[in-house]
Amino acid sequence: MTEKLKHQKMVDMIALGMSVVLCLFHMFSASYGTWTSYVLAAVHWGFIGSYIVLRKPTKLKYIGPVYDAVIIMLTIYTCYHQVAMQERLVTQAGLYTTEDIIVAVIAVLLVLEVGRRAVGKILPLIGVAFLLYCYFGNMVPGLMKTTRFTVNRIAIFIYTSSDGIFGQTLYVSAKYIFLFILFGSILELTGAGAFFVDLAFAFVGKARGGPAQAAVYSSMLMGTINGSGAANVVTTGTFTIPLMKKIGIRPSTAGAIEAVASSGGQIMPPVMGAVAFLMAEMTGIDYAKIALAALVPAILYYMTLSLSVYLIARRDNIAAGNPEDIKKPREVLKEGWLFIVPLLVLVALIISGMSVQLSAFYSIIVTLIVGFIKNRRNMTVGNILGACENSVKSIAPVAAACILAGIIMGSMSLTGFGLKISSLIEMISGGNLLFALLLSMAASLLLGMGLPTSAAYMVLAVLVAPVLLNLGVSKMAAHLFLLYFGAISTITPPVALSVFAASGISGAGVWETGWDALKLASTGFIIPFIFAFDNSLLLMGNPGMIVIAVVTAVIGCMILSVAVSGWLVHNLNAGTRLLLLVAGVCMIISNPLWINAAGLALAVIVILTVLRANQKNTKTEGVC
């Protein structure tokens, strides 16, 4: 065995060992541990930061291994020093030593370097920009001017503050997100992923474009647990995209369907990619209320996608699935109903009032039991340890994004930038809510690009939410608005991670796939604006208005699907599609009712015209 192979084997063993220890630590923390927030965050990053360096070593020749070893040791030390310093500051509040300042500077630089390896250059560069603003902000004229901050002050604040690198953002990753990624990894190990795909096939496989419909619903089921749209594309897309291509769906459309379905899992209750728990932490709103409010918009999102897929299949003359090749739902449920039990246990425990961490802990235990019952052959020690490492591999970019978000949030807190940018948006919009929402959407798509949904939401919640609240948007609607666009940012150019992953599997062009994805996700761009003005779609308000809003929205989404697919009884021209798009949006708008009536009238006129034209063409063909 060569030295290179020996070195790699040793790295693999260390990475696996670290992963297992971290999983055990978090399982203990969720059940019996009573760590303070900074201890939990520091241990979390100590392991994950080291894991990132191990798995993404530098390409520097000769000194590379030494450089990486130094970074790992310094990362571990800065995490240890954070815990020791916080313990000391209990009795010596505000008395920072020279060593504290040096360690703080090193910690910030390390976060930028390790974060770059995990999530690329964009977020670290944004972090650097905020650090430069902290230092040079006193030279900026006008509203954005700050007082002068020294390097010592900036470093210490970002290192020690609850808004800094070991603060709220990383704590959420350690407290909530990792447990749900571990839950998803073990659930996948049990064979639940294949069960969800089979279940989706059983229910919708006989429809036109059956594999595409199965992709929509299986990706939805896995996406709500997974926590990352791009990761979900890779997990389910490797199976569903080739099947879609096989039945005749264009590669770009197949990739777009998978990307849109996977990204939508972040907005689908009950888990919402763990962001629901993050939102509960940041807003103080009960998890159950958040999940309930998010339900109808998520259903509308997937209903539009599913109907669009059906109409695309009709448009492209794709045959329905052969009933003989598809299992009946009853058979699939009979064989695999146990795979649903962990999800039911998770939801039941949370709704009963148990803490999210403890609910996740028991759900993971139940998942392991289900695995040994249903798939004993796969539940080997090696595979379980592998699932632990997969969890750390999945959480690595999320945790890196969260700790980098700590630099941004710490800088905003120190300089008051969050309030300033809110004031700026409010000033530019002139107090006009629609304009402010459009600016917020643009900011969300821009700041969310390349980030995991959870990290994108955290940044947006601090940066953009205040202006929406100031303009009268309810707290629930404001935060769900930002979550939607944080999730959709994974399919919008220029950094569309879910689209990149899907196009890599489908073999289609990135821009072509991205354009198809934008059309299929149209509901996701429209509905947040609707519930920002009127909370009826969030099941808040007058019961009668809620019923009317839901019914009209369902009709509107059906009309929207026709516009997106470009097919009704035959291919539709651009003008007809545009009129149906306007009609669909009018129907989704929940207040005032006259807009619904206008939208319905327009839709009826257009559809009748299309049907009449088709009837004339049919008669003409018959005569010929």
C-alpha positions in Angstrom: 0.0 0.0 0.0 1.4 3.4 -1.0 1.9 6.2 1.4 -0.9 8.2 -0.3 -3.4 5.3 0.2 -2.3 4.8 3.8 -2.8 8.6 4.5 -6.2 8.5 2.9 -7.3 5.5 4.9 -6.1 7.2 8.1 -8.1 10.3 7.2 -11.2 8.2 6.5 -10.9 6.5 9.8 -10.5 9.8 11.7 -13.4 11.4 9.8 -15.6 8.4 10.6 -14.6 8.4 14.2 -15.3 12.1 14.6 -18.7 11.7 12.9 -19.8 8.9 15.3 -18.6 10.9 18.4 -20.5 14.0 17.2 -23.7 12.0 16.6 -23.5 10.4 20.0 -22.8 13.8 21.6 -25.9 15.3 19.9 -28.1 12.4 20.8 -26.9 12.7 24.4 -27.5 16.5 24.3 -31.0 16.0 23.0 -32.0 13.5 25.7 -29.9 14.0 28.9 -27.4 16.8 28.2 -27.9 20.2 29.8 -25.2 22.2 28.0 -25.3 25.9 27.7 -25.7 27.3 24.2 -22.1 28.3 23.7 -20.9 24.8 24.8 -23.2 23.1 22.4 -22.2 25.5 19.5 -18.5 25.3 20.3 -18.4 21.4 20.3 -20.6 21.3 17.2 -18.2 23.5 15.2 -15.1 22.0 16.7 -16.0 18.7 15.2 -17.6 19.9 12.0 -14.9 22.5 11.2 -12.2 19.8 11.6 -14.2 17.4 9.5 -14.5 20.0 6.7 -10.7 20.5 6.6 -10.1 16.7 6.6 -12.5 16.1 3.7 -11.6 19.3 1.8 -7.8 19.6 2.2 -5.9 22.4 0.7 -4.2 21.9 -2.7 -1.0 23.6 -1.6 2.0 21.4 -2.5 4.4 20.2 0.2 3.0 22.2 3.1 -0.6 21.3 2.5 -1.0 18.6 5.2 0.9 20.8 7.7 -1.3 23.8 6.9 -4.5 21.7 7.3 -3.2 20.2 10.6 -2.6 23.7 12.0 -6.0 24.9 10.9 -7.6 21.9 12.6 -5.7 22.4 15.9 -6.5 26.2 15.9 -10.2 25.5 15.1 -10.4 23.1 18.1 -8.5 25.6 20.3 -10.7 28.5 19.4 -13.7 26.4 20.3 -12.2 25.3 23.6 -11.2 28.9 24.4 -14.7 30.1 23.7 -16.1 27.8 26.4 -13.3 28.6 28.9 -13.7 32.3 28.3 -17.4 32.3 28.7 -17.1 30.5 32.0 -14.5 33.1 33.1 -16.7 36.0 32.0 -19.4 34.9 34.4 -17.3 36.4 37.2 -15.2 38.9 35.1 -17.8 40.4 32.7 -16.3 42.5 30.0 -12.6 42.0 31.0 -11.0 40.6 27.9 -7.3 39.6 27.9 -4.8 40.1 25.1 -5.1 36.3 24.5 -8.9 36.6 24.1 -8.4 39.3 21.4 -5.8 37.3 19.5 -7.9 34.1 19.6 -11.0 36.1 18.5 -9.1 37.4 15.4 -7.8 34.0 14.6 -11.3 32.5 15.1 -12.9 34.9 12.6 -10.1 34.2 10.0 -10.5 30.5 10.5 -14.3 30.7 10.0 -13.8 32.5 6.7 -11.2 29.9 5.4 -13.1 26.8 6.6 -16.4 28.2 5.4 -14.9 28.9 2.0 -14.0 25.2 1.7 -17.5 24.1 2.6 -19.8 26.6 0.8 -17.6 28.3 -1.8 -16.5 31.9 -2.0 -19.8 33.9 -2.1 -20.8 33.8 1.6 -17.2 34.3 2.9 -16.8 37.3 0.6 -20.1 38.7 1.9 -18.7 38.2 5.4 -15.5 40.0 4.5 -17.6 42.9 3.1 -19.5 43.2 6.4 -16.2 43.2 8.3 -14.8 45.9 6.1 -18.0 47.9 6.7 -17.5 47.5 10.4 -14.0 49.0 10.2 -14.5 51.6 7.5 -18.1 52.4 8.1 -17.2 55.7 9.8 -16.0 56.9 6.4 -19.3 56.1 4.7 -21.5 59.3 4.2 -25.2 59.6 5.0 -27.5 57.0 6.5 -25.0 54.1 6.4 -22.3 55.9 8.4 -21.2 54.2 11.7 -19.0 55.1 14.6 -15.4 53.9 14.4 -14.7 50.4 15.5 -11.2 49.0 16.2 -10.1 45.5 15.0 -10.1 44.4 18.7 -13.7 45.6 19.2 -14.9 43.9 16.0 -13.2 40.6 16.6 -14.3 40.3 20.3 -17.9 41.2 19.5 -18.2 38.7 16.7 -16.4 36.0 18.7 -18.4 36.5 22.0 -21.7 38.0 21.0 -25.0 36.0 20.9 -25.3 37.4 17.4 -21.7 36.3 16.5 -20.1 33.1 15.2 -20.9 31.0 18.3 -24.2 32.7 18.7 -27.8 32.1 17.6 -27.2 30.9 14.1 -24.7 28.1 14.9 -26.6 27.2 18.0 -29.7 26.5 15.9 -27.6 24.2 13.7 -26.3 22.4 16.7 -29.6 22.3 18.6 -32.1 21.4 15.8 -30.8 21.0 12.3 -28.2 18.3 12.9 -30.7 16.0 14.7 -33.1 16.2 11.7 -30.4 15.5 9.2 -29.3 12.5 11.3 -33.0 11.5 11.4 -33.2 11.7 7.6 -29.9 9.8 7.1 -31.1 6.9 9.2 -34.5 6.9 7.7 -32.9 6.6 4.3 -30.8 3.7 5.5 -33.9 1.8 6.6 -35.2 1.9 3.0 -37.8 4.5 3.6 -36.6 6.5 0.6 -37.5 3.6 -1.8 -40.8 3.2 0.1 -41.7 6.9 -0.5 -40.9 6.6 -4.2 -42.9 3.3 -4.5 -45.8 4.9 -2.6 -45.8 7.9 -4.9 -45.7 5.6 -7.9 -48.6 3.6 -6.5 -50.8 6.7 -6.1 -49.9 8.7 -9.2 -47.9 6.3 -11.4 -51.0 5.4 -13.6 -51.5 9.1 -14.5 -49.9 10.7 -17.5 -46.2 11.2 -16.9 -46.4 8.8 -13.9 -42.6 8.8 -13.1 -42.7 12.7 -13.1 -45.7 12.7 -10.7 -43.8 10.2 -8.5 -40.8 12.5 -8.6 -42.9 15.4 -7.4 -44.4 13.6 -4.4 -41.4 11.4 -3.4 -39.1 14.5 -3.5 -41.7 16.4 -1.4 -41.7 13.6 1.2 -37.9 13.4 1.4 -37.4 17.2 1.0 -39.3 18.1 4.0 -37.0 16.0 6.1 -33.7 16.5 4.2 -33.1 20.2 4.9 -31.4 20.9 1.6 -33.0 21.1 -1.8 -29.7 20.3 -3.7 -29.0 17.3 -1.4 -32.5 16.1 -2.0 -32.1 16.4 -5.8 -29.0 14.2 -5.6 -30.8 11.7 -3.3 -34.1 11.2 -5.2 -33.1 12.6 -8.6 -30.6 9.9 -9.4 -33.6 7.6 -9.5 -36.5 9.8 -10.8 -34.7 11.9 -13.5 -33.6 8.9 -15.6 -37.2 7.4 -15.4 -38.7 10.7 -16.5 -36.3 10.9 -19.5 -37.1 7.3 -20.3 -40.8 8.0 -20.8 -40.1 10.9 -23.1 -39.9 14.0 -20.9 -37.3 16.4 -22.1 -34.0 16.4 -20.0 -34.3 20.0 -19.0 -38.0 19.5 -17.9 -37.1 16.4 -16.0 -34.3 18.2 -14.1 -36.6 21.2 -13.5 -39.4 19.0 -12.1 -37.0 17.4 -9.7 -35.3 20.7 -8.6 -38.7 22.4 -8.0 -40.1 19.5 -6.1 -37.0 19.0 -3.9 -36.7 22.7 -3.1 -40.4 22.9 -2.1 -39.8 20.4 0.7 -38.4 23.3 2.7 -41.9 24.8 2.8 -43.9 21.6 3.4 -45.0 20.8 6.9 -44.5 19.1 9.3 -40.7 19.4 9.4 -40.1 22.0 6.6 -36.4 21.0 6.4 -36.1 21.9 10.1 -36.6 25.6 9.3 -40.0 25.5 11.1 -38.1 25.0 14.4 -35.6 27.7 13.5 -38.5 30.1 12.8 -40.2 29.2 16.1 -36.9 30.0 17.8 -36.5 33.4 16.1 -40.1 34.6 16.2 -41.4 33.1 19.4 -44.4 31.6 17.5 -45.3 28.0 18.4 -44.1 25.4 16.0 -47.6 23.9 15.6 -49.0 27.4 14.5 -46.1 27.8 12.0 -46.7 24.3 10.5 -50.5 24.9 10.2 -50.0 28.4 8.6 -47.6 26.9 6.0 -49.8 24.0 5.1 -52.2 25.6 2.5 -49.5 27.5 0.6 -47.4 24.4 0.4 -50.3 22.3 -0.9 -51.0 25.0 -3.6 -47.3 24.9 -4.6 -47.3 21.1 -5.1 -50.8 21.1 -6.6 -49.7 23.5 -9.3 -46.5 21.6 -10.0 -48.4 18.3 -10.2 -51.1 19.6 -12.5 -48.4 21.3 -14.7 -46.6 18.0 -15.0 -49.8 16.3 -16.0 -50.6 18.9 -18.7 -47.0 18.8 -20.0 -47.3 15.0 -20.4 -50.6 15.5 -22.3 -48.9 18.2 -24.4 -46.0 16.0 -25.3 -48.1 12.9 -25.9 -46.5 11.0 -23.0 -48.5 7.8 -22.3 -49.9 6.9 -18.9 -48.1 4.2 -16.9 -49.0 0.6 -17.4 -51.3 -0.5 -14.5 -49.8 -3.9 -14.5 -46.3 -2.6 -13.8 -47.5 -0.4 -10.8 -48.3 -1.7 -7.4 -51.5 -0.8 -5.7 -51.3 1.7 -2.9 -52.8 -0.8 -0.5 -50.0 -3.3 -1.3 -47.2 -0.7 -0.9 -48.7 0.5 2.4 -49.1 -3.1 3.6 -45.5 -3.8 3.0 -44.0 -0.5 4.2 -46.5 1.2 6.6 -43.9 1.0 9.4 -41.7 3.5 7.5 -44.4 6.2 8.2 -44.3 5.5 11.9 -41.2 7.6 12.7 -42.7 10.7 11.0 -46.0 10.2 12.9 -44.1 9.8 16.2 -42.1 13.0 15.5 -45.2 15.1 14.7 -47.2 13.6 17.6 -44.5 14.2 20.2 -44.0 17.8 19.1 -47.7 18.6 19.1 -48.0 16.9 22.5 -45.7 19.6 23.9 -42.4 17.6 24.1 -39.3 19.6 23.2 -38.1 19.5 19.6 -34.8 17.9 20.5 -36.3 15.2 22.6 -38.9 14.5 19.9 -36.2 14.1 17.3 -34.2 11.8 19.7 -37.1 9.4 20.2 -37.9 9.6 16.5 -34.4 8.5 15.6 -34.6 5.6 18.1 -38.0 4.6 16.5 -36.4 4.8 13.1 -33.6 2.5 14.1 -36.1 0.0 15.5 -38.1 0.2 12.2 -34.9 -0.4 10.3 -34.1 -3.6 12.2 -37.7 -4.8 11.7 -38.0 -4.0 8.0 -34.4 -4.1 6.6 -32.3 -6.0 9.1 -29.7 -6.9 6.4 -29.0 -3.3 5.7 -28.8 -2.3 9.4 -25.2 -3.4 9.9 -22.7 -1.6 12.2 -20.8 -0.4 9.2 -23.9 1.1 7.5 -25.1 2.8 10.7 -21.7 4.3 11.2 -21.8 5.4 7.5 -25.2 7.0 8.1 -23.5 9.0 10.9 -20.8 10.2 8.6 -23.4 11.1 5.9 -25.1 13.2 8.5 -22.0 15.1 9.3 -21.2 15.4 5.5 -24.7 16.9 5.0 -24.6 19.2 8.0 -21.1 20.5 7.1 -22.2 23.1 4.5 -25.2 24.1 6.7 -23.1 24.6 9.8 -20.4 26.5 7.8 -23.1 28.7 6.4 -24.6 29.3 9.9 -21.3 30.2 11.4 -20.5 32.5 8.5 -24.0 34.0 8.9 -22.8 34.8 12.5 -20.1 37.1 11.0 -22.8 38.9 9.0 -25.3 39.1 11.9 -22.7 40.1 14.4 -21.5 42.9 12.0 -25.1 44.0 11.5 -25.7 44.1 15.2 -22.5 46.0 16.0 -23.1 48.6 13.3 -26.9 48.7 13.3 -26.8 47.8 9.6 -30.0 45.7 9.9 -32.1 48.7 11.0 -30.4 50.9 8.4 -31.1 48.5 5.5 -34.7 48.2 6.7 -35.0 52.0 6.8 -33.4 52.1 3.3 -35.9 49.7 1.9 -38.7 51.5 3.5 -37.4 54.9 2.2 -36.9 53.6 -1.4 -40.3 52.0 -1.4 -41.9 55.2 -0.1 -43.9 53.1 2.4 -45.6 51.2 -0.5 -46.0 47.6 0.7 -46.0 46.1 -2.8 -42.7 47.8 -3.7 -41.2 46.9 -0.4 -42.2 43.3 -0.9 -40.6 43.3 -4.4 -37.4 44.8 -2.9 -37.5 42.2 -0.1 -37.9 39.4 -2.7 -34.9 40.7 -4.6 -32.8 40.8 -1.4 -34.0 37.3 -0.4 -33.1 35.8 -3.8 -29.7 37.6 -3.8 -28.7 36.8 -0.2 -30.1 33.3 -0.4 -28.1 32.3 -3.5 -25.7 29.5 -2.7 -26.9 29.1 0.9 -28.8 26.3 2.6 -32.4 27.4 3.2 -31.9 27.6 7.0 -28.9 29.9 6.8 -30.6 32.0 4.1 -33.7 32.4 6.3 -31.6 33.4 9.4 -29.8 36.2 7.5 -33.1 37.4 5.9 -35.0 37.3 9.2 -32.6 39.8 10.7 -32.0 41.9 7.6 -35.3 42.2 5.9 -38.1 41.1 8.3 -38.1 44.4 10.3 -39.2 46.5 7.3 -42.1 44.2 6.5 -43.2 44.3 10.1 -43.0 48.1 10.1 -45.3 48.2 7.0 -48.0 46.2 8.7 -47.2 42.6 7.6 -48.0 40.1 10.3 -45.0 38.4 11.9 -46.1 35.0 10.6 -46.6 36.2 7.0 -43.3 38.3 7.0 -41.2 35.3 8.1 -42.9 32.8 5.8 -42.5 35.3 2.9 -38.7 35.3 3.5 -38.6 31.6 4.0 -40.3 31.0 0.6 -37.8 33.1 -1.3 -34.9 31.7 0.7 -36.0 28.3 -0.5 -36.7 29.3 -4.1 -33.3 30.9 -4.3 -31.9 27.4 -4.9 -33.6 27.4 -8.3 -33.1 31.0 -9.4 -30.0 32.2 -11.3 -27.1 32.8 -11.1 -26.3 30.4 -8.2 -29.1 27.8 -8.4 -27.7 24.9 -6.5 -30.7 22.6 -7.0 -30.8 23.3 -10.7 -27.0 22.7 -11.0 -27.5 19.3 -9.3 -30.5 18.3 -11.4 -28.9 19.4 -14.7 -25.8 17.4 -13.8 -28.0 14.2 -13.6 -30.3 15.0 -16.5 -27.5 16.1 -18.9 -29.4 19.2 -19.9 -28.1 22.8 -19.9 -28.2 24.7 -16.6 -29.9 27.8 -18.1 -32.5 25.7 -20.0 -33.2 23.7 -16.8 -33.3 26.9 -14.7 -35.9 28.5 -17.0 -38.2 25.5 -16.9 -37.8 25.4 -13.1 -38.8 29.1 -12.8 -42.0 28.4 -14.8 -42.9 25.3 -12.8 -42.3 27.2 -9.5 -44.4 30.1 -10.5 -46.9 29.6 -7.6 -44.0 30.0 -5.1 -43.3 33.4 -6.5 -46.9 34.6 -6.3 -48.5 33.1 -3.2 -46.1 34.9 -0.7 -47.2 38.2 -2.0 -50.8 37.2 -1.5 -50.5 36.1 2.1 -48.4 39.1 2.9 -51.4 41.3 2.1 -54.1 39.0 3.5 -53.4 36.2 6.0 -56.4 34.1 4.9 -54.2 31.5 3.0 -52.3 31.1 6.3 -55.6 30.0 7.9 -55.7 33.2 10.0 -58.7 35.5 10.2 -62.4 35.2 9.5 -63.4 31.6 8.8 -65.7 32.5 5.9 -62.9 34.5 4.2 -60.5 31.7 4.8 -62.8 29.2 2.9 -63.3 31.6 0.0 -59.6 32.4 -0.2 -58.6 28.7 -0.3 -61.3 27.8 -2.9 -60.4 30.7 -5.2 -56.7 30.0 -4.8 -57.2 26.3 -5.8 -59.0 27.4 -8.9 -56.4 30.1 -9.6 -53.6 27.5 -9.3 -55.4 25.2 -11.8 -55.6 28.1 -14.3 -52.0 28.9 -13.6 -50.9 25.3 -14.4 -52.6 25.6 -17.8 -50.6 28.9 -18.5 -47.3 27.3 -17.3 -47.7 24.1 -19.4 -49.1 25.9 -22.5 -51.6 23.2 -23.1 -55.4 22.8 -22.6 -56.9 20.8 -25.4 -54.1 21.8 -27.8 -51.0 23.9 -27.6 -51.7 27.5 -26.5 -50.1 30.6 -28.0 -48.2 33.2 -26.0 -51.1 35.6 -25.8 -53.6 33.0 -24.5 -51.0 31.9 -21.9 -50.5 35.4 -20.7 -54.2 36.0 -20.3 -54.6 32.8 -18.3 -51.6 33.8 -16.2 -53.3 37.1 -15.3 -56.6 35.3 -14.6 -54.9 32.7 -12.4 -53.1 35.4 -10.4 -56.4 37.3 -10.0 -58.1 34.2 -8.6 -55.3 33.6 -6.1 -55.6 37.1 -4.8 -57.8 36.6 -1.7 -59.1 40.2 -1.2 -61.1 42.1 -2.6 -63.5 39.6 -4.1 -64.2 41.6 -7.2 -60.7 40.7 -8.4 -61.6 37.0 -8.1 -64.7 37.6 -10.1 -62.7 39.5 -12.8 -60.2 36.7 -12.9 -62.8 34.0 -13.2 -64.6 35.8 -15.9 -61.4 36.3 -17.9 -60.5 32.6 -17.5 -64.0 31.4 -18.6 -63.9 33.6 -21.7 -60.4 32.5 -22.7 -61.1 28.8 -22.0 -64.4 28.9 -23.9 -62.6 30.6 -26.8 -59.9 27.9 -26.8 -62.5 25.1 -26.7 -64.6 26.7 -29.4 -61.5 27.1 -31.7 -60.6 23.5 -31.0 -64.1 22.3 -31.9 -64.0 24.3 -35.2 -60.6 22.8 -36.1 -62.0 19.3 -35.3 -65.0 19.8 -37.6 -62.8 21.2 -40.3 -60.5 18.2 -40.1 -63.5 15.9 -40.2 -64.8 17.6 -43.4 -61.4 17.3 -45.0 
